[in-house]
């Protein structure tokens, strides 16, 4: 199986230039609406940074609000934010919140509407659905759908996490060991994701991101040293490696979720949905990679290419170079 997967580095090689500059997906937009009292609301609007300027997303509140649009944003070091107050006669229930320009992007916007008493409404707006009609009561289905989608997209657009999983698929030749390794990785990152998000564990994000890149460098090194007939520690006990590094990757997932925030009153549900979304994305990625590898091994000429030792070594260097780039970049940010 490992040999059948080497071909897929061609796919990664073609896609890597577009994603090499960042290991994670572009952060989603974020809109927080807190009801202070009566018809007074406090608005926090955050847009992702794109080339030193805010992404072209324009917020428009319902017609009964004044003002309906935010003031010019300021850069907080990671994104462009606007904080302002708005008076909405008769409240927001039934009103339409529109994110203009979202339909022309590939990102999402998470909307949270907090009402006095601890109630929070949460919805996820996408390029296909950029208008939100504010409901009167929280909808658990919308919470699950929003956070599941965020988790699914975060893992599929996170180049570093995907490259780590991909390296595992290439390195581990035994199917049952691969299943055990992926399971250990899942359990580990679920533990730290929950712990960090709930505030039980607190680790600065910059060292975590650098160590995640280092974990990929380690797997690339192990892959480059593969010797027929001999099994290195990472091949004999892969679950030990994946569990250890999974704890770090979970902290990385938690960093993204912390930036988004969790709805008060629905924290366990939102956390579970996000984690299930991450797992669904990871399993979908593995399924596609294995299917493509199987198809490649069925073609004689392609199969001979994949059996080439130089090809396997080159694959290890592709992984190592990409991860080293991220490692240097992230160490500079610490």
Beta strands, then each sheet from edge to edge (+ up, - down):
strand 1: 29-37
strand 2: 40-50
strand 3: 53-54
strand 4: 58-60
strand 5: 65-66
strand 6: 74-75
strand 7: 79-88
strand 8: 96-100
strand 9: 109-115
strand 10: 119-125
strand 11: 131-133
sheet 1: 3+ 2- 1+ 9+ 10-
sheet 2: 3+ 2- 7+ 5-
sheet 3: 3+ 2- 7+ 6-
sheet 4: 4+ 8- 11+
end
